[in-house]
Amino acid sequence: MKNPLQSPSELADALARIFPALPREFGEEGESVFHAAGPTYPSVLRDFGYFFQRNADQFSARQMGRFADLVLRCLASPQPLPGAMQTFLGQTRQLKLYDRIEPHLAAAEKRAGS
C-alpha cells in the first residue's frame, strides 16, 4: 500500500486523479472560521460526497476500484483522516450509495491482503 496521505490537499489531489470531472476547487472551503486555514479532511470529503452522490452511477469499475484502494489508504492513515473517511462511508450508507462502493472495497481488501 502507498504511504499515508499527509494533508487534506493530498486527499483532494488523489480524488481528482481518480475522478477528473471533479470541480477544480472542491474541498477548498475549510471548517475553520479562519479562511487561511484551508481545507480539512471533512470539508474535502463533504464536497466530494456531493459529487459522488450526483454521479455514482456514472463511475467506471476502474474508477471505483481505484477509489476503494484510496479508501483503504485513508483508513490506514493517522488520525483524523480515518475518522473523516468513516463519516463519509456512513453517509453513503444513509444515502443508499454504499452498495456501489462495497464490492470494490471487498476486492481492494483482498488485493491488500495478498
N, C-alpha and C positions, 0 to 999 in steps of 0.2 A: 504494500500500500504506500502511496505517496506520503510525503511529510504532512503534518497537520497544518491547517490554514492558520495564518498568523494575524489576520485582520479582517474586518468586515469588507474592506475594499478587495482583498484577495478572494473572498467568497463571491462578491459581485462579479469579479472578473471571471471566475470559474463558471458561474452560472451563464454569463454572457457568451462564453466559448461554447457551451453546450446548446444554448438557445439563442442563436444570433438575432432573432426577432425581438428580443427584449429591448425596451427603450434604453437608450444610452445612459440616461441619468437616473435609472431606477435605484432605489435604496439610498439616495444621497441625503434625504432628509432624516437626520438623526432624531433620537428620542430626547435629546438634551435640549434645554431651553437656550443653551449657548450654540448659536448657529455654527460657530467654528469647530464645534466638537465633531462634526461629521457623522457619517453613518454608524449604525450599530448593527450587530448581528440580527436583533429582532426587526429593525427597520428594513434591512435588506430582504429578510425572509418574508416580512409582511408585504412589501411591494412585489416580490417575486410571487407570493401567494395569489395576488390579484391576477397577475399574468397567467399563472398556472391554471387557475380556476377558469378563465376565459378560453384557454387554448389546449387544455389537457387532451382532448380527443384528436388533436392535430399533430401531436408529437410522434416521431418515429420510434420504433423499437430501439434503434441505436441511441437516440437521444435519451430515452427513458433508462436504458442500461447505463449510460454514462452518468446520468443524474443519480441513479441508485448507488453507483460507485462513490459519487461525491457525498451522498447522504452518509454512507458508512464512514467516509473520511471525516466528515463533520462530527459524527458521533464518537469517533476515536480521538478527537482534538481536545485540548484543555478547555475547561470551562471559561467563558459562558457559552461557547458555541454549541455544545451538545444540548444544553437546556433550550436554546433558541430553536434548534432543529427538532427537538421533541415537541415543542409547542407547534411548530409548523406541521409536523406529522399528525398531531392531534387535531388540528384544524382541517386537514384533508379528510380525516375520518368523519368529522362533523358534517362536512360538505359532501360526503359520499364519493370522494375522489381517491381515497386510499387504495381502493381496488385497482386503480390504474397504476399505482406505484408498487404495490405489494409483490407481484410476481417478479418484478425486476430486482427488488431488494433481496428476495429469496435467492435468485440467481447470483447476485453480487456477493452475498454471504457465502455461497458455495465456492465461487471463484476465489474469494479471500481466504477461505479455509483450506484450499488445496495448494 
